[in-house]
Amino acid sequence: MINLIDILFTLIIAFTILIALSILWPLLTGAAWSPASRKVVHKILEMAEVDSDDVVYDLGSGDGRIVAEAARRYNARGVGIEVEPLRVIWSKLVLRFLGLNGLTKIVWGDVFNQDISNATVVTVFLWQRTNEKLKKKLQEELRPGTRVVSYIWTFKGWNALDIDLEDRVYLYVIGKSDY
Ligand SMILES: C[S@@+](CC[C@H](N)C(=O)[O-])C[C@H]1O[C@@H](n2cnc3c(N)ncnc32)[C@H](O)[C@@H]1O
């Protein structure tokens, strides 16, 4: 017969595995979690000149703050793609709490396996090597004129059309910046 100790033990093991996966998974797929500050989130969206006609994809959306701000401040549609399940659950709850469900969506998955062709603005705060890996996908899937804003890391060899040196935010435009 299963007793309470067994159930508790199983729950602790399952919880430990979930936490370990949550830490390791993003490290393997692209970047660890580290949220952009409020100031930087505003700067990213301002540099992309987001407006209500835009569909903003945040690749590696963390707690959903960029997607939330794009919807709240600019009435834009927002899609976050996040690999880490606990952050997906958390960001979905936050967006629901903020009443932004109609404009926003969080997808659980690896950005490399998701269709992003619908985006008019793409934001990334990943790692340099992940940006390099992403280049091909961005060029293949995004339409000319799509703005790509990267925080901290660049797309090496691409021509940034606007740079904020203070916060290290870089604006690229597909068809103009990429070679
Ligand atoms: C540095 S954080 C940025 C979070 C958020 N975009 C922000 O600016 O506050 C990077 C996020 O990307 C997620 N991530 C890393 N690799 C990923 C991948 N291949 N697919 C989806 N999400 C990924 C991590 O789990 C983490 O939440």
The ligand as an ORCA input file, in Angstrom:
! r2SCAN-3c Opt
* xyz 0 1
  C      17.907     36.557    -21.038
  S      16.267     35.871    -20.871
  C      15.277     37.160    -21.620
  C      13.831     37.166    -21.141
  C      12.968     38.265    -21.754
  N      13.006     38.236    -23.214
  C      13.389     39.618    -21.264
  O      13.958     40.373    -22.081
  O      13.171     39.924    -20.081
  C      16.304     34.580    -22.112
  C      15.082     33.692    -22.095
  O      15.116     32.872    -23.248
  C      14.684     31.570    -22.919
  N      15.260     30.686    -23.931
  C      16.562     30.342    -24.075
  N      16.716     29.582    -25.170
  C      15.483     29.423    -25.726
  C      15.001     28.755    -26.867
  N      15.827     28.065    -27.678
  N      13.678     28.803    -27.133
  C      12.835     29.493    -26.326
  N      13.238     30.160    -25.221
  C      14.550     30.144    -24.932
  C      15.199     31.363    -21.500
  O      14.484     30.362    -20.832
  C      14.997     32.759    -20.902
  O      13.738     32.873    -20.295
*
